[in-house]
Amino acid sequence: MPALMDYWDIAGWVVLVFENIEGTNPVLPWQPRQLDRVLEAMEATARTLTPSPLVAPVASTPGGTTHWRGLMAEPDRFGRLTDQLPWLGEHVQLLAELEASSDEACAGVTLLHFDVRADNILLTDSDVYLVDWPHVRIGAPWVDLVYFLPSVAMQGGPSPQELFWRHPFSEDAATEDVARVLAGFAGFMLDGATRPPPPGLPGLRRFQLAQGVEAVKWLQFLPT
């Protein structure tokens, strides 16, 4: 990650000064060699950050563990999702049950970035930098991979199912725990995607929808 050079607290704002990185975001759609470099870097980062070198919140599903139950209670919003993902109609109760225990499935001792995606990555000729760390959590190292891979598929990369189970992180990931964490992530994304856009972020809901769709597609491969 870029080195922190200095910081100030000024009138309620925090100013952070990081070293300049002469790098670029990954090329989209994802290129195989660049994706391999990022996946290798995530593994190396997790090794360095296990156990976590600092105190941080425990990893949990963003926004709580009731996203699917909330969607079921609002047929209009849920109907917009089943129009695109008919599979949800018969499986939403299962997803709600999986999500309810998703926090426990995240348990681990690794410091997680918790928001790895292409725009938070800088590539140089020799290194991979993960930037923008405001959401750090402590949990299982494979959780970062679960949260990252739907964005890869959304941006032209291989399917999450293909990438996850060949990555070293998967060796310590029980399938049922992956399903629980993924159900929570999908619920968070699709709950957000069906809400009005926040001021100043008109593209956020489309971004959330695309990731949520890929997460649900991945869930269909997992035995639950």
C-alpha positions in Angstrom: 0.0 0.0 0.0 1.2 3.6 -0.5 3.1 4.9 2.5 1.4 7.5 4.8 3.7 10.6 4.7 1.8 13.0 7.0 -1.7 13.9 8.3 -3.6 16.7 9.9 -6.9 17.2 11.7 -8.3 20.5 10.5 -11.8 21.9 11.5 -13.3 18.4 11.6 -11.6 17.2 8.5 -8.8 14.7 8.3 -6.1 15.3 5.6 -3.9 12.3 4.7 -0.8 12.7 2.5 0.4 9.5 0.8 3.4 8.8 -1.3 2.8 9.3 -5.0 2.6 6.0 -7.0 3.5 6.1 -10.6 1.0 3.4 -11.4 -2.3 2.8 -13.3 -5.6 1.1 -12.6 -6.0 -2.3 -14.2 -7.1 -2.4 -17.8 -10.8 -3.2 -18.2 -12.1 -5.6 -19.3 -9.7 -7.5 -17.0 -6.6 -8.8 -18.6 -5.5 -12.3 -17.5 -1.9 -11.4 -16.5 -3.0 -8.3 -14.5 -5.7 -10.2 -12.7 -3.2 -12.9 -11.8 -0.9 -10.3 -10.4 -3.7 -8.8 -8.2 -4.7 -12.2 -6.9 -1.1 -13.1 -6.0 -0.8 -9.7 -4.3 -3.9 -10.3 -2.2 -2.4 -13.6 -1.0 0.9 -11.9 -0.1 -0.9 -9.1 1.6 -3.0 -11.5 3.7 0.1 -13.3 4.8 1.7 -10.1 5.9 -1.4 -8.9 7.8 -2.1 -12.2 9.6 -2.5 -11.8 12.5 -3.7 -8.2 12.2 -1.0 -5.7 13.2 -3.6 -3.2 14.4 -7.0 -3.1 16.1 -10.0 -2.8 13.8 -13.7 -3.8 13.7 -14.6 -7.4 13.2 -15.7 -8.2 9.7 -19.5 -8.3 9.2 -22.0 -7.9 6.5 -22.3 -4.2 5.7 -25.6 -2.7 6.8 -26.6 -5.7 8.9 -27.8 -9.2 8.2 -31.5 -8.6 7.2 -31.2 -7.3 3.6 -33.1 -10.2 2.1 -35.8 -10.1 4.7 -36.2 -6.4 4.1 -36.5 -7.1 0.3 -39.1 -9.8 0.9 -41.2 -7.3 2.9 -41.2 -4.9 -0.1 -42.7 -6.7 -3.1 -42.1 -3.7 -5.5 -38.4 -3.6 -4.8 -38.0 -7.4 -4.8 -40.0 -7.7 -8.0 -37.5 -5.5 -9.8 -34.8 -8.1 -8.9 -36.8 -11.2 -9.8 -37.5 -9.7 -13.2 -33.8 -9.9 -13.9 -33.0 -12.9 -11.6 -35.9 -15.3 -11.6 -33.9 -17.8 -9.5 -34.4 -15.5 -6.5 -38.2 -16.2 -6.5 -37.7 -19.7 -5.1 -34.5 -19.2 -3.2 -34.9 -15.9 -1.3 -35.9 -17.5 1.9 -32.7 -19.7 1.8 -30.6 -16.5 1.1 -32.2 -14.8 4.1 -31.3 -17.8 6.3 -27.7 -17.8 5.0 -27.3 -14.1 5.5 -28.6 -14.3 9.1 -25.4 -16.1 10.0 -23.0 -14.4 7.6 -21.2 -12.4 10.3 -20.1 -15.6 12.1 -18.8 -17.0 8.8 -16.4 -14.1 8.4 -14.5 -14.9 11.5 -10.7 -14.8 11.3 -7.6 -12.9 12.4 -6.4 -11.2 9.1 -6.6 -7.5 8.5 -8.9 -7.1 5.5 -9.1 -4.3 2.9 -12.8 -5.0 2.6 -13.2 -3.0 -0.6 -10.8 -4.5 -3.2 -11.9 -3.6 -6.8 -10.2 -2.2 -9.9 -10.5 1.4 -8.9 -8.7 0.7 -5.6 -5.8 -1.0 -7.3 -2.6 0.6 -8.8 -0.2 -1.4 -10.9 3.4 -0.5 -11.5 5.9 -2.5 -13.6 6.9 -4.4 -10.5 4.3 -4.0 -7.8 0.6 -4.1 -7.0 -0.7 -1.4 -4.6 -4.1 -1.6 -2.8 -5.3 1.9 -2.0 -8.2 3.5 -0.1 -8.4 1.6 3.2 -11.2 3.3 5.2 -13.2 0.1 5.6 -10.6 -2.2 7.2 -11.9 -5.2 9.2 -10.5 -8.3 10.8 -11.7 -11.6 9.5 -10.9 -14.6 7.3 -8.6 -13.7 4.4 -10.9 -15.3 1.8 -13.6 -12.7 2.6 -11.7 -10.1 0.7 -11.7 -12.5 -2.3 -15.5 -13.1 -2.0 -16.1 -9.4 -2.0 -13.7 -8.8 -4.9 -14.6 -11.4 -7.5 -18.2 -10.3 -8.4 -16.7 -6.9 -9.5 -14.1 -8.8 -11.7 -16.9 -10.7 -13.4 -18.9 -7.5 -13.8 -15.9 -5.9 -15.5 -15.3 -8.6 -18.1 -13.2 -11.1 -16.1 -13.7 -14.8 -15.5 -16.5 -16.1 -13.3 -16.0 -15.9 -9.5 -16.7 -19.7 -9.2 -13.8 -20.4 -11.5 -11.4 -18.0 -9.8 -12.2 -18.6 -6.1 -11.7 -22.4 -5.9 -8.3 -22.3 -7.6 -7.0 -19.6 -5.3 -5.0 -20.6 -2.2 -7.5 -18.8 0.0 -10.1 -21.4 -0.8 -8.1 -24.1 1.0 -9.3 -22.8 4.4 -12.8 -21.7 3.2 -15.7 -24.1 4.0 -18.3 -24.0 1.2 -21.1 -23.3 3.6 -19.2 -20.3 5.0 -18.6 -18.9 1.5 -22.3 -19.3 0.8 -23.2 -17.4 3.9 -20.8 -14.5 3.3 -21.8 -14.3 -0.3 -25.5 -14.2 0.5 -24.8 -11.3 2.8 -22.8 -9.5 0.2 -25.4 -10.1 -2.5 -28.2 -8.9 -0.2 -26.2 -5.7 0.7 -25.6 -4.9 -3.0 -29.1 -5.7 -4.2 -30.8 -4.0 -1.3 -28.9 -0.9 -2.2 -29.4 -1.2 -5.9 -33.2 -1.0 -5.5 -33.1 2.3 -3.6 -32.9 5.8 -5.0 -29.4 7.0 -5.8 -27.7 9.1 -3.1 -27.0 12.8 -4.0 -23.9 13.1 -6.1 -23.5 9.4 -6.9 -25.8 8.7 -9.9 -23.9 5.6 -11.0 -23.8 3.9 -7.6 -27.0 1.9 -7.9 -26.0 0.5 -11.4 -22.6 -0.4 -9.9 -24.3 -2.2 -7.0 -26.8 -4.0 -9.2 -24.1 -5.4 -11.5 -22.1 -6.8 -8.6 -25.2 -8.2 -6.9 -26.2 -10.0 -10.0 -22.8 -11.6 -10.3 -22.9 -12.6 -6.7 -26.3 -14.3 -7.1 -25.1 -16.1 -10.2 -22.1 -17.4 -8.1 -24.5 -18.5 -5.4 -26.3 -20.7 -7.8 -23.1 -22.9 -8.2 -22.7 -23.4 -4.4 -24.3 -26.3 -2.6 -26.3 -24.9 0.3 
